């Protein structure tokens, strides 16, 4: 579960970098428990 969370975090980080400056709508932060917070 942690591995999947880390992989998802990396993917979301890549998406954030790609869309940054265009439409920064996705900001993902993960705590130590792997829960995702999307703002």
mmCIF entry with sequence, helices, sheets and N, C-alpha, C, O atoms, coordinates in Angstrom:
data_MODEL
# 
_entry.id   MODEL 
# 
_entity.id                         1 
_entity.type                       polymer 
_entity.pdbx_number_of_molecules   1 
# 
_entity_poly.entity_id                      1 
_entity_poly.type                           'polypeptide(L)' 
_entity_poly.nstd_linkage                   no 
_entity_poly.nstd_monomer                   no 
_entity_poly.pdbx_seq_one_letter_code       
;(UNK)(UNK)(UNK)(UNK)(UNK)(UNK)(UNK)(UNK)(UNK)(UNK)(UNK)(UNK)(UNK)(UNK)(UNK)(UNK)
(UNK)(UNK)(UNK)(UNK)(UNK)(UNK)(UNK)(UNK)(UNK)(UNK)(UNK)(UNK)(UNK)(UNK)(UNK)(UNK)
(UNK)(UNK)(UNK)(UNK)(UNK)(UNK)(UNK)
;
_entity_poly.pdbx_seq_one_letter_code_can   XXXXXXXXXXXXXXXXXXXXXXXXXXXXXXXXXXXXXXX 
_entity_poly.pdbx_strand_id                 A 
# 
loop_
_entity_poly_seq.entity_id 
_entity_poly_seq.num 
_entity_poly_seq.mon_id 
_entity_poly_seq.hetero 
1 1  UNK n 
1 2  UNK n 
1 3  UNK n 
1 4  UNK n 
1 5  UNK n 
1 6  UNK n 
1 7  UNK n 
1 8  UNK n 
1 9  UNK n 
1 10 UNK n 
1 11 UNK n 
1 12 UNK n 
1 13 UNK n 
1 14 UNK n 
1 15 UNK n 
1 16 UNK n 
1 17 UNK n 
1 18 UNK n 
1 19 UNK n 
1 20 UNK n 
1 21 UNK n 
1 22 UNK n 
1 23 UNK n 
1 24 UNK n 
1 25 UNK n 
1 26 UNK n 
1 27 UNK n 
1 28 UNK n 
1 29 UNK n 
1 30 UNK n 
1 31 UNK n 
1 32 UNK n 
1 33 UNK n 
1 34 UNK n 
1 35 UNK n 
1 36 UNK n 
1 37 UNK n 
1 38 UNK n 
1 39 UNK n 
# 
_struct_asym.id          A 
_struct_asym.entity_id   1 
# 
_struct_conf.conf_type_id            HELX_P 
_struct_conf.id                      HELX_P1 
_struct_conf.pdbx_PDB_helix_id       AA1 
_struct_conf.beg_label_comp_id       UNK 
_struct_conf.beg_label_asym_id       A 
_struct_conf.beg_label_seq_id        2 
_struct_conf.pdbx_beg_PDB_ins_code   ? 
_struct_conf.end_label_comp_id       UNK 
_struct_conf.end_label_asym_id       A 
_struct_conf.end_label_seq_id        19 
_struct_conf.pdbx_end_PDB_ins_code   ? 
_struct_conf.beg_auth_comp_id        UNK 
_struct_conf.beg_auth_asym_id        A 
_struct_conf.beg_auth_seq_id         2 
_struct_conf.end_auth_comp_id        UNK 
_struct_conf.end_auth_asym_id        A 
_struct_conf.end_auth_seq_id         19 
_struct_conf.pdbx_PDB_helix_class    1 
_struct_conf.details                 ? 
_struct_conf.pdbx_PDB_helix_length   18 
# 
_struct_conf_type.id          HELX_P 
_struct_conf_type.criteria    ? 
_struct_conf_type.reference   ? 
# 
_struct_sheet.id               AA1 
_struct_sheet.type             ? 
_struct_sheet.number_strands   2 
_struct_sheet.details          ? 
# 
_struct_sheet_order.sheet_id     AA1 
_struct_sheet_order.range_id_1   1 
_struct_sheet_order.range_id_2   2 
_struct_sheet_order.offset       ? 
_struct_sheet_order.sense        anti-parallel 
# 
loop_
_struct_sheet_range.sheet_id 
_struct_sheet_range.id 
_struct_sheet_range.beg_label_comp_id 
_struct_sheet_range.beg_label_asym_id 
_struct_sheet_range.beg_label_seq_id 
_struct_sheet_range.pdbx_beg_PDB_ins_code 
_struct_sheet_range.end_label_comp_id 
_struct_sheet_range.end_label_asym_id 
_struct_sheet_range.end_label_seq_id 
_struct_sheet_range.pdbx_end_PDB_ins_code 
_struct_sheet_range.beg_auth_comp_id 
_struct_sheet_range.beg_auth_asym_id 
_struct_sheet_range.beg_auth_seq_id 
_struct_sheet_range.end_auth_comp_id 
_struct_sheet_range.end_auth_asym_id 
_struct_sheet_range.end_auth_seq_id 
AA1 1 UNK A 28 ? UNK A 30 ? UNK A 28 UNK A 30 
AA1 2 UNK A 36 ? UNK A 38 ? UNK A 36 UNK A 38 
# 
loop_
_atom_site.group_PDB 
_atom_site.id 
_atom_site.type_symbol 
_atom_site.label_atom_id 
_atom_site.label_alt_id 
_atom_site.label_comp_id 
_atom_site.label_asym_id 
_atom_site.label_entity_id 
_atom_site.label_seq_id 
_atom_site.pdbx_PDB_ins_code 
_atom_site.Cartn_x 
_atom_site.Cartn_y 
_atom_site.Cartn_z 
_atom_site.occupancy 
_atom_site.B_iso_or_equiv 
_atom_site.pdbx_formal_charge 
_atom_site.auth_seq_id 
_atom_site.auth_comp_id 
_atom_site.auth_asym_id 
_atom_site.auth_atom_id 
_atom_site.pdbx_PDB_model_num 
ATOM 1   N N  . UNK A 1 1  ? 0.853  -1.201 0.000   1.00 0.00 ? 1  UNK A N  1 
ATOM 2   C CA . UNK A 1 1  ? 0.000  0.000  0.000   1.00 0.00 ? 1  UNK A CA 1 
ATOM 3   C C  . UNK A 1 1  ? 0.879  1.238  0.000   1.00 0.00 ? 1  UNK A C  1 
ATOM 4   O O  . UNK A 1 1  ? 0.600  2.212  -0.699  1.00 0.00 ? 1  UNK A O  1 
ATOM 5   N N  . UNK A 1 2  ? 1.937  1.192  0.786   1.00 0.00 ? 2  UNK A N  1 
ATOM 6   C CA . UNK A 1 2  ? 2.840  2.345  0.845   1.00 0.00 ? 2  UNK A CA 1 
ATOM 7   C C  . UNK A 1 2  ? 3.525  2.540  -0.503  1.00 0.00 ? 2  UNK A C  1 
ATOM 8   O O  . UNK A 1 2  ? 3.721  3.669  -0.953  1.00 0.00 ? 2  UNK A O  1 
ATOM 9   N N  . UNK A 1 3  ? 3.890  1.421  -1.149  1.00 0.00 ? 3  UNK A N  1 
ATOM 10  C CA . UNK A 1 3  ? 4.553  1.510  -2.445  1.00 0.00 ? 3  UNK A CA 1 
ATOM 11  C C  . UNK A 1 3  ? 3.643  2.167  -3.470  1.00 0.00 ? 3  UNK A C  1 
ATOM 12  O O  . UNK A 1 3  ? 4.077  3.022  -4.243  1.00 0.00 ? 3  UNK A O  1 
ATOM 13  N N  . UNK A 1 4  ? 2.369  1.758  -3.470  1.00 0.00 ? 4  UNK A N  1 
ATOM 14  C CA . UNK A 1 4  ? 1.406  2.335  -4.401  1.00 0.00 ? 4  UNK A CA 1 
ATOM 15  C C  . UNK A 1 4  ? 1.241  3.827  -4.124  1.00 0.00 ? 4  UNK A C  1 
ATOM 16  O O  . UNK A 1 4  ? 1.149  4.635  -5.049  1.00 0.00 ? 4  UNK A O  1 
ATOM 17  N N  . UNK A 1 5  ? 1.204  4.179  -2.850  1.00 0.00 ? 5  UNK A N  1 
ATOM 18  C CA . UNK A 1 5  ? 1.049  5.577  -2.472  1.00 0.00 ? 5  UNK A CA 1 
ATOM 19  C C  . UNK A 1 5  ? 2.237  6.396  -2.950  1.00 0.00 ? 5  UNK A C  1 
ATOM 20  O O  . UNK A 1 5  ? 2.065  7.500  -3.466  1.00 0.00 ? 5  UNK A O  1 
ATOM 21  N N  . UNK A 1 6  ? 3.444  5.860  -2.782  1.00 0.00 ? 6  UNK A N  1 
ATOM 22  C CA . UNK A 1 6  ? 4.639  6.574  -3.211  1.00 0.00 ? 6  UNK A CA 1 
ATOM 23  C C  . UNK A 1 6  ? 4.631  6.741  -4.722  1.00 0.00 ? 6  UNK A C  1 
ATOM 24  O O  . UNK A 1 6  ? 4.977  7.807  -5.231  1.00 0.00 ? 6  UNK A O  1 
ATOM 25  N N  . UNK A 1 7  ? 4.239  5.695  -5.443  1.00 0.00 ? 7  UNK A N  1 
ATOM 26  C CA . UNK A 1 7  ? 4.198  5.766  -6.900  1.00 0.00 ? 7  UNK A CA 1 
ATOM 27  C C  . UNK A 1 7  ? 3.176  6.801  -7.350  1.00 0.00 ? 7  UNK A C  1 
ATOM 28  O O  . UNK A 1 7  ? 3.419  7.563  -8.286  1.00 0.00 ? 7  UNK A O  1 
ATOM 29  N N  . UNK A 1 8  ? 2.028  6.820  -6.673  1.00 0.00 ? 8  UNK A N  1 
ATOM 30  C CA . UNK A 1 8  ? 0.986  7.784  -7.004  1.00 0.00 ? 8  UNK A CA 1 
ATOM 31  C C  . UNK A 1 8  ? 1.469  9.202  -6.714  1.00 0.00 ? 8  UNK A C  1 
ATOM 32  O O  . UNK A 1 8  ? 1.206  10.122 -7.489  1.00 0.00 ? 8  UNK A O  1 
ATOM 33  N N  . UNK A 1 9  ? 2.173  9.377  -5.599  1.00 0.00 ? 9  UNK A N  1 
ATOM 34  C CA . UNK A 1 9  ? 2.694  10.695 -5.248  1.00 0.00 ? 9  UNK A CA 1 
ATOM 35  C C  . UNK A 1 9  ? 3.655  11.196 -6.311  1.00 0.00 ? 9  UNK A C  1 
ATOM 36  O O  . UNK A 1 9  ? 3.614  12.368 -6.686  1.00 0.00 ? 9  UNK A O  1 
ATOM 37  N N  . UNK A 1 10 ? 4.531  10.305 -6.804  1.00 0.00 ? 10 UNK A N  1 
ATOM 38  C CA . UNK A 1 10 ? 5.477  10.700 -7.846  1.00 0.00 ? 10 UNK A CA 1 
ATOM 39  C C  . UNK A 1 10 ? 4.736  11.080 -9.118  1.00 0.00 ? 10 UNK A C  1 
ATOM 40  O O  . UNK A 1 10 ? 5.084  12.057 -9.781  1.00 0.00 ? 10 UNK A O  1 
ATOM 41  N N  . UNK A 1 11 ? 3.714  10.305 -9.454  1.00 0.00 ? 11 UNK A N  1 
ATOM 42  C CA . UNK A 1 11 ? 2.931  10.600 -10.657 1.00 0.00 ? 11 UNK A CA 1 
ATOM 43  C C  . UNK A 1 11 ? 2.232  11.945 -10.529 1.00 0.00 ? 11 UNK A C  1 
ATOM 44  O O  . UNK A 1 11 ? 2.237  12.743 -11.467 1.00 0.00 ? 11 UNK A O  1 
ATOM 45  N N  . UNK A 1 12 ? 1.632  12.200 -9.371  1.00 0.00 ? 12 UNK A N  1 
ATOM 46  C CA . UNK A 1 12 ? 0.938  13.458 -9.158  1.00 0.00 ? 12 UNK A CA 1 
ATOM 47  C C  . UNK A 1 12 ? 1.915  14.617 -9.166  1.00 0.00 ? 12 UNK A C  1 
ATOM 48  O O  . UNK A 1 12 ? 1.582  15.702 -9.642  1.00 0.00 ? 12 UNK A O  1 
ATOM 49  N N  . UNK A 1 13 ? 3.122  14.404 -8.642  1.00 0.00 ? 13 UNK A N  1 
ATOM 50  C CA . UNK A 1 13 ? 4.139  15.446 -8.651  1.00 0.00 ? 13 UNK A CA 1 
ATOM 51  C C  . UNK A 1 13 ? 4.518  15.791 -10.086 1.00 0.00 ? 13 UNK A C  1 
ATOM 52  O O  . UNK A 1 13 ? 4.704  16.961 -10.419 1.00 0.00 ? 13 UNK A O  1 
ATOM 53  N N  . UNK A 1 14 ? 4.634  14.774 -10.936 1.00 0.00 ? 14 UNK A N  1 
ATOM 54  C CA . UNK A 1 14 ? 4.946  15.005 -12.345 1.00 0.00 ? 14 UNK A CA 1 
ATOM 55  C C  . UNK A 1 14 ? 3.825  15.788 -13.015 1.00 0.00 ? 14 UNK A C  1 
ATOM 56  O O  . UNK A 1 14 ? 4.076  16.692 -13.813 1.00 0.00 ? 14 UNK A O  1 
ATOM 57  N N  . UNK A 1 15 ? 2.583  15.433 -12.684 1.00 0.00 ? 15 UNK A N  1 
ATOM 58  C CA . UNK A 1 15 ? 1.436  16.148 -13.252 1.00 0.00 ? 15 UNK A CA 1 
ATOM 59  C C  . UNK A 1 15 ? 1.439  17.598 -12.784 1.00 0.00 ? 15 UNK A C  1 
ATOM 60  O O  . UNK A 1 15 ? 1.164  18.506 -13.569 1.00 0.00 ? 15 UNK A O  1 
ATOM 61  N N  . UNK A 1 16 ? 1.746  17.816 -11.521 1.00 0.00 ? 16 UNK A N  1 
ATOM 62  C CA . UNK A 1 16 ? 1.805  19.171 -10.984 1.00 0.00 ? 16 UNK A CA 1 
ATOM 63  C C  . UNK A 1 16 ? 2.853  19.993 -11.715 1.00 0.00 ? 16 UNK A C  1 
ATOM 64  O O  . UNK A 1 16 ? 2.601  21.144 -12.072 1.00 0.00 ? 16 UNK A O  1 
ATOM 65  N N  . UNK A 1 17 ? 4.029  19.411 -11.942 1.00 0.00 ? 17 UNK A N  1 
ATOM 66  C CA . UNK A 1 17 ? 5.095  20.130 -12.636 1.00 0.00 ? 17 UNK A CA 1 
ATOM 67  C C  . UNK A 1 17 ? 4.699  20.423 -14.073 1.00 0.00 ? 17 UNK A C  1 
ATOM 68  O O  . UNK A 1 17 ? 5.038  21.478 -14.609 1.00 0.00 ? 17 UNK A O  1 
ATOM 69  N N  . UNK A 1 18 ? 3.983  19.497 -14.700 1.00 0.00 ? 18 UNK A N  1 
ATOM 70  C CA . UNK A 1 18 ? 3.587  19.666 -16.096 1.00 0.00 ? 18 UNK A CA 1 
ATOM 71  C C  . UNK A 1 18 ? 2.528  20.746 -16.240 1.00 0.00 ? 18 UNK A C  1 
ATOM 72  O O  . UNK A 1 18 ? 2.561  21.527 -17.191 1.00 0.00 ? 18 UNK A O  1 
ATOM 73  N N  . UNK A 1 19 ? 1.584  20.796 -15.297 1.00 0.00 ? 19 UNK A N  1 
ATOM 74  C CA . UNK A 1 19 ? 0.469  21.733 -15.413 1.00 0.00 ? 19 UNK A CA 1 
ATOM 75  C C  . UNK A 1 19 ? 0.745  23.046 -14.686 1.00 0.00 ? 19 UNK A C  1 
ATOM 76  O O  . UNK A 1 19 ? -0.072 23.965 -14.738 1.00 0.00 ? 19 UNK A O  1 
ATOM 77  N N  . UNK A 1 20 ? 1.896  23.139 -14.006 1.00 0.00 ? 20 UNK A N  1 
ATOM 78  C CA . UNK A 1 20 ? 2.182  24.352 -13.243 1.00 0.00 ? 20 UNK A CA 1 
ATOM 79  C C  . UNK A 1 20 ? 2.354  25.530 -14.191 1.00 0.00 ? 20 UNK A C  1 
ATOM 80  O O  . UNK A 1 20 ? 3.088  25.432 -15.175 1.00 0.00 ? 20 UNK A O  1 
ATOM 81  N N  . UNK A 1 21 ? 1.696  26.622 -13.911 1.00 0.00 ? 21 UNK A N  1 
ATOM 82  C CA . UNK A 1 21 ? 1.775  27.792 -14.772 1.00 0.00 ? 21 UNK A CA 1 
ATOM 83  C C  . UNK A 1 21 ? 0.657  27.810 -15.801 1.00 0.00 ? 21 UNK A C  1 
ATOM 84  O O  . UNK A 1 21 ? 0.317  28.871 -16.327 1.00 0.00 ? 21 UNK A O  1 
ATOM 85  N N  . UNK A 1 22 ? 0.087  26.660 -16.093 1.00 0.00 ? 22 UNK A N  1 
ATOM 86  C CA . UNK A 1 22 ? -1.037 26.585 -17.021 1.00 0.00 ? 22 UNK A CA 1 
ATOM 87  C C  . UNK A 1 22 ? -2.334 26.609 -16.233 1.00 0.00 ? 22 UNK A C  1 
ATOM 88  O O  . UNK A 1 22 ? -3.129 27.543 -16.333 1.00 0.00 ? 22 UNK A O  1 
ATOM 89  N N  . UNK A 1 23 ? -2.527 25.562 -15.452 1.00 0.00 ? 23 UNK A N  1 
ATOM 90  C CA . UNK A 1 23 ? -3.708 25.501 -14.588 1.00 0.00 ? 23 UNK A CA 1 
ATOM 91  C C  . UNK A 1 23 ? -3.361 24.742 -13.322 1.00 0.00 ? 23 UNK A C  1 
ATOM 92  O O  . UNK A 1 23 ? -3.644 23.549 -13.206 1.00 0.00 ? 23 UNK A O  1 
ATOM 93  N N  . UNK A 1 24 ? -2.744 25.438 -12.369 1.00 0.00 ? 24 UNK A N  1 
ATOM 94  C CA . UNK A 1 24 ? -2.326 24.786 -11.112 1.00 0.00 ? 24 UNK A CA 1 
ATOM 95  C C  . UNK A 1 24 ? -3.526 24.451 -10.243 1.00 0.00 ? 24 UNK A C  1 
ATOM 96  O O  . UNK A 1 24 ? -3.791 25.130 -9.250  1.00 0.00 ? 24 UNK A O  1 
ATOM 97  N N  . UNK A 1 25 ? -4.249 23.407 -10.613 1.00 0.00 ? 25 UNK A N  1 
ATOM 98  C CA . UNK A 1 25 ? -5.453 23.049 -9.884  1.00 0.00 ? 25 UNK A CA 1 
ATOM 99  C C  . UNK A 1 25 ? -5.225 21.872 -8.962  1.00 0.00 ? 25 UNK A C  1 
ATOM 100 O O  . UNK A 1 25 ? -6.000 21.630 -8.036  1.00 0.00 ? 25 UNK A O  1 
ATOM 101 N N  . UNK A 1 26 ? -4.136 21.128 -9.227  1.00 0.00 ? 26 UNK A N  1 
ATOM 102 C CA . UNK A 1 26 ? -3.917 19.911 -8.449  1.00 0.00 ? 26 UNK A CA 1 
ATOM 103 C C  . UNK A 1 26 ? -2.721 20.083 -7.531  1.00 0.00 ? 26 UNK A C  1 
ATOM 104 O O  . UNK A 1 26 ? -1.587 20.223 -7.989  1.00 0.00 ? 26 UNK A O  1 
ATOM 105 N N  . UNK A 1 27 ? -2.983 20.073 -6.242  1.00 0.00 ? 27 UNK A N  1 
ATOM 106 C CA . UNK A 1 27 ? -1.896 20.116 -5.273  1.00 0.00 ? 27 UNK A CA 1 
ATOM 107 C C  . UNK A 1 27 ? -2.080 18.930 -4.340  1.00 0.00 ? 27 UNK A C  1 
ATOM 108 O O  . UNK A 1 27 ? -3.054 18.856 -3.592  1.00 0.00 ? 27 UNK A O  1 
ATOM 109 N N  . UNK A 1 28 ? -1.142 18.018 -4.396  1.00 0.00 ? 28 UNK A N  1 
ATOM 110 C CA . UNK A 1 28 ? -1.287 16.794 -3.618  1.00 0.00 ? 28 UNK A CA 1 
ATOM 111 C C  . UNK A 1 28 ? -0.235 16.737 -2.527  1.00 0.00 ? 28 UNK A C  1 
ATOM 112 O O  . UNK A 1 28 ? 0.957  16.909 -2.782  1.00 0.00 ? 28 UNK A O  1 
ATOM 113 N N  . UNK A 1 29 ? -0.687 16.494 -1.321  1.00 0.00 ? 29 UNK A N  1 
ATOM 114 C CA . UNK A 1 29 ? 0.236  16.309 -0.208  1.00 0.00 ? 29 UNK A CA 1 
ATOM 115 C C  . UNK A 1 29 ? -0.113 14.999 0.479   1.00 0.00 ? 29 UNK A C  1 
ATOM 116 O O  . UNK A 1 29 ? -1.283 14.686 0.700   1.00 0.00 ? 29 UNK A O  1 
ATOM 117 N N  . UNK A 1 30 ? 0.917  14.246 0.809   1.00 0.00 ? 30 UNK A N  1 
ATOM 118 C CA . UNK A 1 30 ? 0.671  12.970 1.475   1.00 0.00 ? 30 UNK A CA 1 
ATOM 119 C C  . UNK A 1 30 ? 1.359  12.961 2.830   1.00 0.00 ? 30 UNK A C  1 
ATOM 120 O O  . UNK A 1 30 ? 2.505  13.388 2.971   1.00 0.00 ? 30 UNK A O  1 
ATOM 121 N N  . UNK A 1 31 ? 0.643  12.472 3.809   1.00 0.00 ? 31 UNK A N  1 
ATOM 122 C CA . UNK A 1 31 ? 1.246  12.356 5.135   1.00 0.00 ? 31 UNK A CA 1 
ATOM 123 C C  . UNK A 1 31 ? 1.947  11.012 5.243   1.00 0.00 ? 31 UNK A C  1 
ATOM 124 O O  . UNK A 1 31 ? 2.009  10.267 4.266   1.00 0.00 ? 31 UNK A O  1 
ATOM 125 N N  . UNK A 1 32 ? 2.470  10.698 6.408   1.00 0.00 ? 32 UNK A N  1 
ATOM 126 C CA . UNK A 1 32 ? 3.203  9.449  6.598   1.00 0.00 ? 32 UNK A CA 1 
ATOM 127 C C  . UNK A 1 32 ? 2.279  8.241  6.427   1.00 0.00 ? 32 UNK A C  1 
ATOM 128 O O  . UNK A 1 32 ? 2.749  7.132  6.173   1.00 0.00 ? 32 UNK A O  1 
ATOM 129 N N  . UNK A 1 33 ? 0.977  8.450  6.563   1.00 0.00 ? 33 UNK A N  1 
ATOM 130 C CA . UNK A 1 33 ? 0.032  7.346  6.442   1.00 0.00 ? 33 UNK A CA 1 
ATOM 131 C C  . UNK A 1 33 ? -0.334 7.062  5.000   1.00 0.00 ? 33 UNK A C  1 
ATOM 132 O O  . UNK A 1 33 ? -0.990 6.062  4.707   1.00 0.00 ? 33 UNK A O  1 
ATOM 133 N N  . UNK A 1 34 ? 0.088  7.941  4.092   1.00 0.00 ? 34 UNK A N  1 
ATOM 134 C CA . UNK A 1 34 ? -0.186 7.712  2.689   1.00 0.00 ? 34 UNK A CA 1 
ATOM 135 C C  . UNK A 1 34 ? -1.525 8.279  2.250   1.00 0.00 ? 34 UNK A C  1 
ATOM 136 O O  . UNK A 1 34 ? -1.953 8.049  1.119   1.00 0.00 ? 34 UNK A O  1 
ATOM 137 N N  . UNK A 1 35 ? -2.189 9.013  3.127   1.00 0.00 ? 35 UNK A N  1 
ATOM 138 C CA . UNK A 1 35 ? -3.459 9.609  2.745   1.00 0.00 ? 35 UNK A CA 1 
ATOM 139 C C  . UNK A 1 35 ? -3.205 10.797 1.827   1.00 0.00 ? 35 UNK A C  1 
ATOM 140 O O  . UNK A 1 35 ? -2.257 11.556 2.026   1.00 0.00 ? 35 UNK A O  1 
ATOM 141 N N  . UNK A 1 36 ? -4.062 10.951 0.819   1.00 0.00 ? 36 UNK A N  1 
ATOM 142 C CA . UNK A 1 36 ? -3.869 12.020 -0.145  1.00 0.00 ? 36 UNK A CA 1 
ATOM 143 C C  . UNK A 1 36 ? -4.817 13.172 0.158   1.00 0.00 ? 36 UNK A C  1 
ATOM 144 O O  . UNK A 1 36 ? -5.999 12.974 0.441   1.00 0.00 ? 36 UNK A O  1 
ATOM 145 N N  . UNK A 1 37 ? -4.268 14.379 0.091   1.00 0.00 ? 37 UNK A N  1 
ATOM 146 C CA . UNK A 1 37 ? -5.094 15.575 0.263   1.00 0.00 ? 37 UNK A CA 1 
ATOM 147 C C  . UNK A 1 37 ? -5.016 16.385 -1.016  1.00 0.00 ? 37 UNK A C  1 
ATOM 148 O O  . UNK A 1 37 ? -3.942 16.853 -1.393  1.00 0.00 ? 37 UNK A O  1 
ATOM 149 N N  . UNK A 1 38 ? -6.144 16.553 -1.686  1.00 0.00 ? 38 UNK A N  1 
ATOM 150 C CA . UNK A 1 38 ? -6.163 17.280 -2.959  1.00 0.00 ? 38 UNK A CA 1 
ATOM 151 C C  . UNK A 1 38 ? -6.878 18.603 -2.774  1.00 0.00 ? 38 UNK A C  1 
ATOM 152 O O  . UNK A 1 38 ? -8.024 18.650 -2.328  1.00 0.00 ? 38 UNK A O  1 
ATOM 153 N N  . UNK A 1 39 ? -6.183 19.679 -3.125  1.00 0.00 ? 39 UNK A N  1 
ATOM 154 C CA . UNK A 1 39 ? -6.773 21.007 -3.013  1.00 0.00 ? 39 UNK A CA 1 
ATOM 155 C C  . UNK A 1 39 ? -6.916 21.624 -4.395  1.00 0.00 ? 39 UNK A C  1 
ATOM 156 O O  . UNK A 1 39 ? -7.397 22.751 -4.521  1.00 0.00 ? 39 UNK A O  1 
# 
